[in-house]
């Protein structure tokens, strides 16, 4: 049994879904990408028997987020404030993956990046990450930095990681744009199935514009579209079409 196969089986036993990636890369080596991620041991054995050197992709479970710090893009731990010790992976590119649980009753959509930071993304079930002992294109391995239990996301990071509604001072009346349910539309885009994502993004953009969305809320939808795999040109073209429809 190779180290890759054993690691993939161990991750599945811990409750995480895995998928094969191209050797020394991040591209899925399976038909449907993250949607093929599984804990099924027979499927995992088949993948890594046929592709013994495939890197390992891991898809966060429901209610889990991974903060992805990329120092090459300016990311750093200091931007996140005081953090508890949690399961942490050192990436092959020199960054960090910090695993956290969201509040059990959370219904807010997850942002694509930590608000107000540089070089720090947020990964959730809508995507996947590379897991140890995969090899980065640089030749460096991904490795466990802190083999600790996954803990709850610190409270001070919740509004930076989730699209939470803003509070309004007592006695003020929110405008239509401030009560716009951006989180529900963002969540709809994030949950769109392959083959329907562009159409659902168009629908969500039309609803947002009809309801008087702010530029920030529109950007939230565009970020969600990028998160599920739409290209910049697709997002721009669809947004223009929605704006034309709204006009």
Secondary structure, 3 states (H helix, E strand, C coil): CCHHHHHHHHHHHCCCEEEEECCCCCCECCCCHHHHCECCHHHHHHHHHHCCCCEEEEECCCCEEEEEECHHHCCCHHHHCCCCCCCEEECCCCCEEEEEECCCCCCCCECCECCCCCCEEEECCCCCEEECCCECCCCCECEEEECCCCEECCHHHHHHHECCCCCCCCCCCCCCCCCCCHHHHHHHHHCCCCCCHHHHHHHHHHHHHHCCCCHHHHHHHHHHHHHCCCCHHHHHHHHHHHHHHHC
